[in-house]
Amino acid sequence: MAGRKLVIVESPAKAKTIAGYLGKDWDVEASVGHIRDIPTPSEMPAEMKKGPFGRFGVNIENDFDPYYVVDADKRKKVRELKALLKNADELYLATDEDREGEAIAWHLYETLQPKVPVKRMVFHEITKEAIQRASTQTRDINVALVDAQETRRILDRLYGYEVSPVLWRKVAPKLSAGRVQSVATRMVVERERERMAFVRAGYWDVDADVTPAGDEDLFTARLTGVDGKRVATGRDFADDGSLKGDKAVQLDEERATGIAQALRTATVTVAEVSEKPYTRRPSAPFTTSTLQQEASRKLRLNSRNAMRVAQRLYENGYITYMRTDSTTLSDAALTAARTQARDMYGAASVPDAPRRYEKKVKNAQEAHEAIRPAGDTFRTPAQVRGELRGDEFAMYELIWMRTVASQMADARGSTASVRLAATLPDTAPARQVELSASGTVITFRGFLAAYEEGRDDTRGRDDEERRLPKLGAGRELTVRRAEAGGHETSPPARYTEATLVKAMEERGIGRPSTYASTIGTIQDRGYVNTKGSALVPSWLAFAVTRLMEEHFGRLVDYDFTASMEEDLDAIARGDEQRAAWLGRFYFGDEATSAEGLRSLVEDLGDIDARAISTIEIGDGIVVRVGRYGPYVEEVVPAGIDPRTGEVTDAVAAASGDSQPRRASITDDVPPDELTPAMARELLDQAADDGRVLGQEPGTGRDIVARAGRYGPYVTEVIPEEEQGKGKNKVKPRTASLFKDMDLASIDLDTALRLLSLPRVVGTDPESGEEITAQNGRYGPYLKKGTDSRSITSEQQLFDITLDEALAIYAQPKQRGRAAAKPPLAELGTDPVSGRPVVVKDGRFGPYVTDGETNATLRKDDDPEKITPERGYELLADKRARGPVKKTAKKATKKTTTKKAVTKKATTKKATTKKATTKRATTKA
């Protein structure tokens, strides 16, 4: 009788799928990710806090041995696994085949301490054939891979615990630094600096519609030369707005308009015609980074959501493993792709030999295939349409198309270029001019029949299919239209998630499995925000990046960060020792005189926190990152009054009587848009103490209407002698204006009514409880004791009577959602989810929805006039931002749980790598 076998994987979804492919003698269980980790100092057992592990959870003096504890929320899972193991004759550790998966397998081995044979089971796709094959082709735990992942974990702990406290002291509390996240933040900040320093330059050009015979042969040519010099385009200008070199001529409006006018009556002649073959090869199959990039371009998914969707597809057996650097395909996959391409697009669409792609990205590693449909034969999108929906179907279709197209023939055609010449009248701004046009004709589509890769910047594409008429040198053409057009140079484009992933991959920073979490982290920390699909750094990121560059320059150096990835690869190959490498990183390298992390932190010197958090924007204006957010400040020399500009007494200025003007910066102003002129407007608004509406009859206090950071409001001004101190300090009453109120026209009576809220409506005669009308976060409502009821408008706060309030309370309290209102508009079918999109009026205003995703309309969006394209864009943006996280309650609960088990954990002996590696090796 065959013994029982226990298989442990990471996720329940994967466990469920795999269990269906193995026999009745197999038990498949999920560890639900990692089961143990290095605890934070606060989670350390009391007896360990004073020892060598107390500071980092790592003994830096003893080969950087880590101290591991089972996570509090995984103790029950560990007990379940141990109970299953008692009835098993063999243990199969079937976690993912990468460094992290190898480490999870090792941690399971060390924690469970199995007495039965242990086998490492690996696979890169979850199909019946692959799982059954993997169950017979097992191996031992790869200790080198475990070392590499453990080094990465210890490295990140040392980096974060040493550098983050510096940010807390010098910039703001609760900030974090990280080996990859700090470098990614720097990349986004550097791009914004380039945009801030960029000076726009204006230039003009001329387009002309010409034809050799009739309108059916009409084509457009662009002015490219004037009197022997090339006409300048955007690429000819430097970032400071100057023209690079003297080989191009910059046209202004007057000259361009004169040339266009002269061209309309000029005779244009074909000076030269050239033709060359056009060939375009298909892109390689997806890696993790290229999948994230293409999912961003075509599916409007951010990196985090793209990986979540891919994870579900992998766990349910639709695609191969989604964390990989490899672009290779197995022989079975090559055959499957070529067969489907031949069946669907014809034999001519498939080359004679399979295409094999070599990975050319820096530091490529991981011995997996490229991401492709699972199985030895691929299911077409039509075959899985009934099983997948929404983003999952779109992602599978994208992967299928890319895989099949990668094995198809090149697209072929020809590109024709024509150069035109014209002699203009003596009265024109130029004598001799040249125009050029090109066109591409694709005669064989090849792989384009299945798939075409998206692009981040489609400006200036020269491979779009355009046809030119048959022309010969010397042929005269007729000008149908000639128009001058003005242009401005554009600053460097901000990173999107797709282009940031691409840039990080090209520099060798991070790994495919970390891109999504890194980009998510820098957004969660408040370093980067999104504007549409663009990544915009916050002013906080400027301050943090400046501190890192000036005092930890080596740690955020791109080449140094990439070299660390290469060193981790060397550890994974067994060419480098974990402890020795960590020692050089932390303590320094005597051989190269390289400074270590510890000395960098100890020898920081005096950091001027004010200077670090100051960003100059010009014209005597700076941005400062303060404790309560960023603000602009007018830098005024000592002795100059900032309001009048007059020279004041030096003693008075030095004593602080003359203070610079300051104003908060709203969150919706990107750094590159905050010009000195805009900053002065903010300063002027802040200097305005508001419009005094009058005095309250009872107290005589001034009632003022002001524009605040969170909208217009009214408030009372309490004289200094009435303010009090400490706990007895009197707080002024403040009330926001209703949505239909205007700051410029509000009067004293309305302001007093606003300040009177909440209003007592009356007393319930039955219960004796007081009913009040209040304006809350979610709109106006009535409150009686603990019973709250929504009311329909803000005006009812003033008007509702006791009888009307009692009538509302007489109705049964509605639980859950109200009856659905009819949609305000129907926009059509969303291109991503394939579901109908409608506009609805919700509790917080109008929004668009496809039944799965809801997106609130922006201020300028009219619910009655919104276009389908705008609706799809709002939904895509909401998907990219992902769900709103609610972590505060969970975090509190988790902390409480961990504190509860600390006492129990004190009896456990520290687990060190030195001891456990020996046990793992012996067992294997």
N, C-alpha and C positions, 0 to 999 in steps of 0.2 A: 504494500500500500504506500503510495507516495506521501511524503511528509508535507506539512503546510508551509507555505512560503509567504512572508510578509514583505510587501513592497511599500516604500515610503517615498512620496513625491511632495512637492511644495504646496500645490493648490488643490482644493476640493474638486474644482471643475476638471482638472487633469486626472485626478484619482477616479472620478466617475467614468471618464472616457476610457481610461486604461483598463479599469476593472471589467469592462465589457469585452476586451480582447484577450483576457487570460482565463484560465479554467477555474473550476470550482475550488481547487486546492490553493488558490491565491487570494490573499487579503491585501487590498490596496487602501492605504490610508494617507492623509495629507498632514504635513507638519505645519501647514499654513505659514510658510516663509521661515525665517530664522527662528530658532528656539532660544538662543542665548546670545549675549553680547557683553561688551565691556560696560560696566555700570558707570553712571555719573558719580562724582564724589558724594553727593547727598544720598545716593542709593547704596553706598558702600556699607557693609556691616561695621559696627562700631570698632571691632578689634582690628579691622583693616585700614581704617581711616588714618591712623597714626603711623602705619608702616610704609614701606616703599611703594605700595600701590595707591596710597591715599590721594595723591595729587592728580594723576592722570588715569588711574586704573591700569597703569603699565609700569613695571619696574624698570626704569631707564638704566639702572646700575647693573642689572643682571640680564644682559642680552635682550632687553626690551620685552621681557615676558609679560603677556597680558593676563589680567584676572577676569575670568568669565563667570557670569551668573545666569541662570535660566530666567528669562523674562517672567515677571509676575503673572502676566496674562497667558503664559504658555505652560505653567506648571500643571494645569489640568490636562493639557494635551500630552505632556510628557508622561504623565501617569497612564493615560489611555494607550500610548504607544508601548510602554513597558508591559502593560497587561496583555496586549496583543502579541508581544514578543515572547511571552512565556509559553504560548501555544504554538510558536513557530519553530520549524526545524532549520530554516534559512532566512537570512535578512538581505533584501535587495534595496540598496540606496539608489533611488532613481531620480535624483535631483538633476537640474539642468547641467548641460555639458559646457559650462564656462567656469571662470574662477569663483564667482559667487556661489554657483551651484555646487562646485567641489567643496567649498568651505562649509556650506550647509550640511553636506553629507558627512564631512569630518566632525562637525559639531554634534550631529546626531549620533555618530559612532561613540564619541567621547562621553556623551551624556547618558546614552542607553546602556553602555558597557555590555554588549551582547555576548552571550556564551555560545552562540551558534555560529556557523560559518557566515561571513559577510561578503557580499559581492557588490561591486559598483556597476550599476546598470545605466547605460547611456544611450540616447537616441536624439535625433534632431527633427523628427516628425512623429506625430501620434496617429499612426495608422496600424491596422491589425498586423500587417506584414512586418512593419518596423518594430513594433513592440514585441512580437514573438521572436523576431531575430535578435533583439537586444537582450531578451531574457536568457538566451543561450550563449551570447558573446559578451561576457562580463569581464571586468578587469579589477585591479586594486585601486584604492584611493590614491590619487596623484598628489603626493605631499608637496611637490614643487608648486603646483597650482594653488594649494592651500596656503603655502608660504607667501605667494605673491598677493593673494587677497588679504591675508592677515597683515602683511606689510602696509598695504593700502589703508586698512582700517586703523592701524596704529599711527601711521603717518598723518591721517586726517585728524585723529584725536590730538596729537602733539601740536599740529598746526593751529587747529581751532582753539585749543585751551591756552596756548601761549599768546596768540595774536589778538584774539577777540577781546580779552580784557583791556588791551591798549585802546581799542576802538571805544569801549565803554567809558574809559576815563577821558578820552580826548575828543570824542565826537558826540556820542549819545549812548544811553544804556540800551541793553538788549540787542546790540548788533552782533553780527557774526562774520568771521573770515573763514575762507576755505581755499584749499589748494587749487581747485578748478573754478569755484564760484567767483573768487576775487579776480581771477584773470578774465573770466567771461564778462564780469562787470566792467573791468577796465576797457575791454574791447568796445563795449557799447558807449562808454563815456568818451573814449577817444574819437569815435565817429561823431558824437555830438559836438565835441570841441572843434572838429573840422568844419562842421556846419556853422558853428558860431563864428569862426574866423573867416568863413567864406564871404567874398565880396561879389555880388552879382554884376555881370557885365552884359550890356545890350549889344546885339548885332542884328543885321538885317540880311535877308536873302531874297531871291526871286524864283518863283515857279512859273513855268510856261507850259500850256497845252499846245502841242504841235501835231501836225498830221501831214502825211505825204499825199493823200488823196481825199478821203472823205472822213466823216466823223466816226465811222466804224473802225478806223485805224488810228484814232486819237490816242496819244500817250503823253505823259507828263515828264518833263525834263527840268532839272534844277540848275541854276547858275553856279558854275564852279570856278570860273576864271574871269578876271577883268584886267585887260591890258598886260597880259603875261604873268599876272600874279594870281595865286589861288585865293578864292574867297574864304574867309575865316568862318569856321563853324564852332560849336560849343567846345570841342576838344582842343581848340587852339588857344584857350584862355587858361591862365593860371588861377589858383584859388584866390589870389588877391585882386582878381578882376583885370589884370594886365594881359596883353597879347604876348604869347610866347614867340620869341624870335621875330624876324622881319620877312618871312617867306609868304605870309598870308596878309591879305588886305581886309580891314574891318569896314564893312559898309554901314553907313548911317541911313536914317530914314529918307533924307533928301536924295542921296545918291541912288539908293535902291529904287525909289519911286521913279526917278528919272530914267534909269535903265529899263524898268518894266514898261514905262510909257513908250520908250523908243523901240523896244522889242515888238510891240504890237503891230508896227508897220514895217518891221525889218524883214529881210529875206534870210532865212536860216538854212544853212547847208550842212549836210552830213560830212564831217571831217574824217571820221574813222569808225569802223565797225569791227568788233572782235567777238569771238565766241569760244567758249571753253566748256569741257565736260563738267557736269555737276554730279557729285556723289555724296551721299550721306549715310553713315553707318548707324545701326541701332545702338541704343544704350545698353550697358551691361545690366544683368539682373539686379534686383534690389539688395543693397546692404541696409543695415539699420539706419545710417545717416541719410542715404539717398531716399529711403522710404519716408522718413520724416519730412524731408524737403519736398518731395512730390505730394505727400498727403497735405502739406500746408498749401501748396500752389493749387492743387486740383480739387481737394476735398474740404479745404478751409479748416483743417484740424490742426491744433497746436501739437507740439511734440509729445506732451504728456498724454493727451487724448488719443493721438495716433498710436502710441505704444499700448495704451489700454485696449484699444480695438484689436490690434495685432495680437496681443496676449490672449484675448478671448478666442480669436480664430485659431491660434496655435493649440490652445488647451482643448479645443473641441475638434481637433483633427483636420482643419481645413488648410493650414499652411505649415511650412517648416519653421524651425526655431527662429524667432524674430530678433535676436541679438547676435549679430555677426558682422565681421569685417569682410567676409569672403564674397567674391563674385563668381565663384566656380559652381558648376552644376554637376551632379553625378551623371554617370552614363545613362541610368534609367530616366533621369529628368531630361537629359538632352534628347533621348529618343521620344519621350512623351511630348515635349514641346515641338519637335520637328514634325511628328506625326499629326498633331493638331493643326499646325500651320499649313501643312500640305492638304489636309482634309478640308480646311475651312477657306483657304485662300489660293489653292492651286499648287501644283508641283513647281511651277516657275518661281514661286515665292520663297522657296527653301534652297539654300546653297548646297553644293555637293558634299561639303564636309561640315561637321558641327562647329559652331563658333565657341571658342574658349577664351575667357576674359581673365587677364592677370590684374591683380589688385595693385594700384599704384599710389594708394594713400599712405602717408607717412605713418610708421609704427603699426601697420596692419597686423592683426593677430586673430586668434580664435580659429580653430580648425573645423568650422562648420561649412555647410553649403550656403549659397546665397538664399535669400528669402524667396520661396516659390510655392505654388500649390502643392499640397501634400500628396503622396502616393506615387506609384510607378506609372499611373495614368492620371491625367488631370481632369477634374470635373469642370466643365465650362460654367460660366456665370449663369447661363440659362438653366443648368442642372441644379444649381444651389439656390436659385431665386426663391423657391418656396421655403427654404430652411433659414436663409439669412435675410435681414432687412436693414434699412437705414445705413448707418456708417459701416456696419460689418459687411454688407453686400458690396458697397462702393469700394471698400478696401480690398476685398477679395478680387473684385473685377479688375482693380488697378494692378494688383500683383499678378493675376493671370495674364493680362494684356502685356505687361512688361516682360514676363518670362517667355511667352510665346514669341513676341516681337524680337527678343534677343537672339533667336535662332532663325530669323528670316533674312532675306537677301537685302542688299543695300538698295536705297532709293536712288534712281539714276535719272539724269536729264541733262540739260545744257543751260548755260548762263550766257546771255548776249549783252554786250555793253556797247553803247553808241556815244560818240562825242560829236557835238554840234558846234558850229562856229557861225558868228554873225558880225557884220560890220555895221556900226551904228552911225547916225549922222554926226556932223561936227558939233552940233548943239547939245548932244547927249553928254552925260557925265563920264562916259567911257567910250573908247573907240572900238576896240576889239573885245568881244566877250565869248566865253565858251559855256556850253550847257552839257550836262551828262544825264544819261538814263541807263538803267539796266533792267533786265527781266530774266526770270528763271522759269523754265518750262520743265516740269517733271514728266518724263515719258514712261517711267516704270516706278510705281509707288513702293513696291517691296514691303518693308516692315511698316511703312506709314499706313498701310491698310489696316494694321492692328493697333498701332500705338504711336503717339508722338509725345516726347517729353515736354513738360512745361518749362517756362522760363521766368526768372524773377524780373528781368528787364527786357521788354520787347521792343524798346526804341532802337531804331536803326537796323532792324532785321533785314538781312540781304538774301535770305533763302526763301522768302515767301514767293509763292507762285505768281508771277506776272509775265505777261506775254508782250513782246514788242513786234511791230510789223516788220516785214522783210524790207531791209534798207540796204542801199549801196552807197559807197563813198561818192561825193559830189552831187547827190540828189538834193533838190531844193524842197524845203518843208514850209508849210503855212502855219503861222502862229494864230491860234484861235483865242488864246487868253494869256495874259502875263500879269502877275500880281506880285507886289512886294509884301513881305511879311516880317514883322519884328519878333525877336526872340530874346530870352534871357538865359544865361547859363544857370545850371541847376547845381545846388550843393550835393555832396556825396549822399547817396540814399541811406536812410537809417537801416540798420539791420532788421530783418524779419526773423522769426524763429528759423525759417528755412535757411536764410543766408548766414545766420550766426552759426548754425550747425555745420554748414559747409565750410565756413572760415575756421572754426575750431578743428574740424577734421583735417583741413589742409595744413594747419600749423602743428598738428599732432597733439592737441590739447584735449585731455579727457578720452573717454572710451565710448563706443556706441551705446553701451548700456547706461551711461551716465548723462548723456546729453539732455534727455527729457527732464530728469530730476534736477540737473544744474540750472536749466532755464526756469523751471518751476520755483527753485529755491530763491533765485535772485529777484523774482517777482514777489514771492511771499514775504521776503525780507524788506520790501519797499525800495529796493535799489533800482528796479526797472518797472515801468508801466507800459501798457499797450495803448496805441492810438491807431485804431483800425488794426492792421496787421503789423505795424511798425513797433519796434521796441524803443522806448524813450526813457533815458536815465533820469532819475530824480536828482534834485540838488544834493540830497543825502549821499547819493552814489558819487557825486563829484568830490565831496569832502572825504569819504572813505578811500576813494581811489587815490587822491592826492597824498593822504597819509601813507598809504601802502607804497606808492611810488617813491616818496622821499625818504622813508625809514625802513621799508622792507622791499626795496627795489628788486632784489634778486628773486624774491618769492613770487612776484607778479611779472617777472621777465618771461616772455613767450618761449624763448629757446630753452631756458632752464626748466620751465614747466613741462615742455615736450621731452626734455632729456630724462625727467623723472619717470615719464611713461615708458621710455626705452629701458630704464633701469628695472622697472617693475616687470617688463617683458623678459629681461635677462633672469630675474629671480624665478619667473614662471618656467623658464627653460632649464633651470638648475645651474646657470652660468654665474650667478651672483648669490651671495649669502645674505639672508634677511637681516640678521643682527649686525653684521659689518656695515651694510648699507645704511641702516637706520642710525648707527653710531656716527657715520660721516655726516649724515644730514643734520643730526641734532647737536653733536659736539664739535663738528668741524672736521676738515680733512687736512692733516699736517702735510701730506704729500703735495697738495696743490695750494696750500695756505688758504683754502676756502673757509669762510666763516660759517659756523653752525647756527642753527635756529636759536639755541639758548643764548649765545653771546649777542645775537642780533637784538633779542628782547632786553637783555641786561644792559646793553650799551646804547640805548636809544638817545640818551642825552635829554636836553630840555626841548620838549615838543610844544610849540606855541599853538595851543588848541584854537585860539581865535584866528590865527593866520591859516591854519589847516582848513578851517570851515569858511573861508572867505574866497569868493570867486569874483574877479573883476569883470564887469561887462562894458566898461568904458564910460567916458564923459563924467568921471567923478562918482560913478554909481557902482556899488558892489552888492553881491548877494551873500548873505551870511546864513549858515545853517545853525539855527538855535535850538534850544531845548524843546520849544513848542512848534517847531517847523521853520521853513525857510522864510526870509524876509529881505527886502531891499533896503539899503541904507545909503544916504547921501554922505559921501566922504568930504568933510569940510576941514580945511587947515585950522589949527588952533588960532583963536582970536577973530574968526569970521562968523558972524551970525548967519545960520543956515537959512533963515527966513527972509532977511533983508539984504544979505550980502555985505553988510557994513562991517568995518573993522571995529571990534569990540575990545574992551579992556582985557589985556592978557591975563590978569589975575582972575577976572570973572570967568574967562574961557577955561582956564586951568582948573577952576574950582567946580566946573561942571554945570555952570548956569546956562551955557550955550550947548545944547544937545543936538546931535544930528537927527534929521528926519528919518523915520522908519515906516515901513508898510509891509504887511503880510503878503505873501505870494499865493494865489489860489492854485489848487492842484491841477487845473485844466490848462495852465500855461507851460508849454514845453520850454526847456532852457534856451533853445536856439531862437525862439520867438520873443524872448524877453529882451527887447532893445532898450537902450537908455531912454528913448522917448516914452515907451510904455511904462518903464520904471518910474519916470517923473509923474506920469498920470496917476499911478498908484500912490505915490508920495503925496500928491496934491489931494487926492481923495481922502487919504488917511489924516492929512492935516486939517481937513474940514471936520469940525466937531459935530456936524449935523445941523439940521434946520430946527430951530426952536419953534415949536407949535404954539406955545403959551405956557401958562402955569396952572397946576392943579389947584382948584379952589380951596381945598381943605388944608393943604400943606404949603402952598406957595412955591413948590418945587417946579423947576423947568421940565417940560416934557419935550423930548427931542426925537426926531426921525432921522435914522442913519442907514447907510448901506454897509452891511457887514459881510464877513466872509461867507456866511451861510444864507445870505439874502437880506432884504430890507427888514427893519424892525424899529420899534419905538421903545423908549426907555425913559426913566425919570433920573434927573441929576440930583444927587444927594450932596448938599453942602458939606464941606470938610468938617465943620464943627459938629455935624449930626452923624458922621460916619461911624464913630466908635472904633474900637480896636479889638483884635483877637476874636474870641468867641462872640463878643457882643457887637461885632462889626455888622452894620446894616447893609444888606445887599439891595441894590436897586431893582425895582420890578421891570421886567422886560417881556415883550411880546412880539412875535413875528407877524408881519402883515399877511392877510389872507391872499389867496392866489389872484383874486380879482381886484386887489387894491394896488394903487400906484403911489410910489414914494413921493413923487413930486406934488401930488394933489391931496394927500391925506391931511385931515384937519384935526384940531384938538379934540373935538367930541368923539370922533372915531378912535383916536389914540387912547383916550380915557376908557372907552368901552373895551378895547383890547386889553388894556392893563387891568381891567376889573375881572377878567377871567381867571379861574373858573367862576361861573355865575350860579348862584343858588336858584334853582327853578322853583323849589317848594318842598313840602314834606308829604310823604306818602301817608294818607290818613289811616291806613290799615296797620302798617308796620312802625310808623313813627320815624322812619329813616329819611334823611335828607337826600334829595335828588339834586345833583349838580350837572351843569353842562361844561364840558372841558374839551380842549383841543390837544390831541395827542400825536404821537409819532405816526400813527396810522390813520389820522383823520379825526373829525369831531365825533364825540360820543357822550352818552349820559352815564352817570355812575350813581348807584344806590347801594351803599355798603360795599360788598364785593361783586355786585352784579352790574356789569357794564353792557350797554347796548349802543350800537352805532347809529348815527343819524346821517341824513343824506347830504347836508351842505353845511359849510362853515357859518353861513348867515343864521342858521337855526340856533346857533349858540346864543345869539341875542334875542331871537324871536320866539323860540319854542315855549309854550305855556305848560303849566302843571298838568292840565287835562290831556294835552297832547303827549306829554311824557308818560302819564299813567296809562294811556292807550297803548303806547309802545311796550310798556312793561306787562300789559295784560296779554300780549301775544306770546305764544310759546317761544322760548329762546331757541334760535336756530343753531344747530350744531353742524359743523363742517361747512361746506361750500353752499352758496346760494344757488338757486336755479340758474342754469346757464342762460345768459343773454344772447340774443341773436348777434352774429358778427356785424361789425361796422362795414367791412369790405372783404371781398374774396380776391386773392392775388394770383391764384393758380397753383401749380405743382412745384414744390421745392426741388431744385436740381440735385441736392445732396441726399435728402431723406426719401424723396419720391412721394411725399405726402402733401395734401392740399394745405395751403397757407392762407390764414384769414387774419383780419384785424379785429381785436376785441377790446371792450372797455372794461378794465379791471379795477381792482381796489386802489391800485397806485397809479392809475391812468391807463391810456390806451397802449396796447402791445400787440405784437405779431406772434403767431404760434403755428406750428405744424402738428400740434398734438403731442409732441415729444419735447420740444424746446420752446421756451417763451423768451421774448426779447422786448424790453420796454422801448417805446418810441422816444427819440431824442426831442429836445426842445423845439427844433425847427421842422420836425416831421408832422405834417398835417394828416391825421388819420383818414380823412376823406379823399385826399389827393395823393397819398403815398403810392409809388410805383411798385410793381412786383419785384424789380431788380433791387430796390432799396429794402424791401422786406426780406429778400433772400440774404442780402448783405448783413442786416441786423442779426438774423438767425445764425449766420456763419460766424459773426463776431462773438456772439454769446457762446456758441459751441467751443470756439477757440479759447475763451476765458475759463471754461470749465465750470463745474458746480461751485456754489459758495460753500466754503468750509465752516463748520461749526465745531470748533475744537476745544473751547474753553472748558466746557463741562466735562468732556472726556478726559482732558488733561488733568483736571482736579481729581477725578475719580481714579485715574491711573496712579497719580502721585500718592493718594491715600492708600491704595492697594499695596503699592511698593513699600510704603512706610510700615504697613501692617506685617509684611513678611520679612522685614529687615532682621527682626529678632531671630527668626528661624534660620535666616541665611548666615548668621554669625557662627553657627556650628559647622558650616561647610568649609572645607579646606580649599585654599586658592588653587585653581587649576592653571598650570603654566604650560606654555608651548613645549618647553624642554622635556617635561615628563610625558605629556600626552603624545608628542610626536613619536617617542620611543614605543609607547604602547601601540600606536597605530601601525608602526612599521613591523613590530613583532607579530601583531595579529594578521597583518597581510601576508 
